[in-house]
C-alpha cells in the first residue's frame, strides 16, 4: 500500500520531468533561454527532483519503521537472528542425540 503511493509519486515526478523538459525546450525555441541556460536549468531541476525523491523515500522508510515498532512486528533482521539461533540449536540437539546413542 505505502509502496504503491510512493511508486505513483515517483512516476508522477518522472512525468513532471518530461513537462519541465518540454517547457525548457519551448523557452529555448522562443529565444527566451539559450541552450546553455536551458541545460543548466534542467540539470538544476533534475538534481532538486533527485534530492526530493530521496527525502520522500527516507521519510516513508522512517514512518514504516516507526509503525512497525508500534505494532511490535519482527523485522527481517529479527527473523534472520532467530533463524540463525534455531540452526545453532538444531546442531546442538543433533550432537546431543548422537552422544546419547553412543552410550
N, C-alpha and C positions, 0 to 999 in steps of 0.2 A: 504494500500500500504506500508506504513512505517512498520506496524505490520508484514507484510509478510517478509520484508527484515530482520528485527530483528529476527523473528522466524527462518528463514533459517540460519542466522548467529549462533544463539544459537544451533540449531540442528547440524550444521556443527561442532560446538565446542564439542558436545556430541560424534560425530563420531570421532573427534580427540582424545578424551579421551580414546576411545577404542584402537586406534592406539598406543597411548602412553603406555597404559597398556600392549599391545602386545609386544612393544619394550622392556619395563622393564622386563616383564616375560622372554623374549628371552635372555636378558642380564643376568638374574639370572640363567637360564638354562645353559648358556655358562660358568658360574662361574665368569663373569666379575663384577657382583654385588652379595652381599649376600642378603638373604631375608630381613633383617632389612634395608639395604640400598635401596633396591627396594621399600619397603613400604614407607620409608621416602621420596624418590623421587616422588612417586605417590601422597603422601599426600601434598607435596610442590606444585606439578603441579596442583592438584585439587584446592588448596587454591588460587593459582595465577589465574586459569581459572575462579573461582568464582568472584574474585575481578575484573577481566577484564569484565566479564559479567555484573556485577553491574555498572561498569563505562560506558559501552556501553548503558545500559538501562537509566542511568542518563542523558547522553549526548543526546540521542534520545528524551527523555522526555523534556529536556530543549529546544531543537530545535523545537519540536512540539509546545510548549507553545509560543516561540518567533514567530513562524509562525502564530499561531492563533491570537496573539496580533497584528501583522502587518495587517492581513485581518479583524480585528475587529469582530471576531466571538464570540458569547456569550459562556461562559464556563458553565459547569454543575452547578457550584456554582451560577453564574449569573441567570441561569434558575430557580434554586431552590429558590433564593431570590424573583424572580418575581412571582413564584407560590405562595409563602407564602404571598406576598403583595396582590395578586389577591384574595386569600382566605379571608384575613382580610377585604378587601374592599367589598367582597360579603357579609360578615357578617354584615358590617355597612349598606349596601344598604338594606338588608333584615330587619334590625332593623328599619331603617327609613321608609320603606314601611309599616311595622307593626304599627308604630306610626301614620302614615298618615291615615291608615284605621280606627284607633281607634278614630280619631277626628270627 
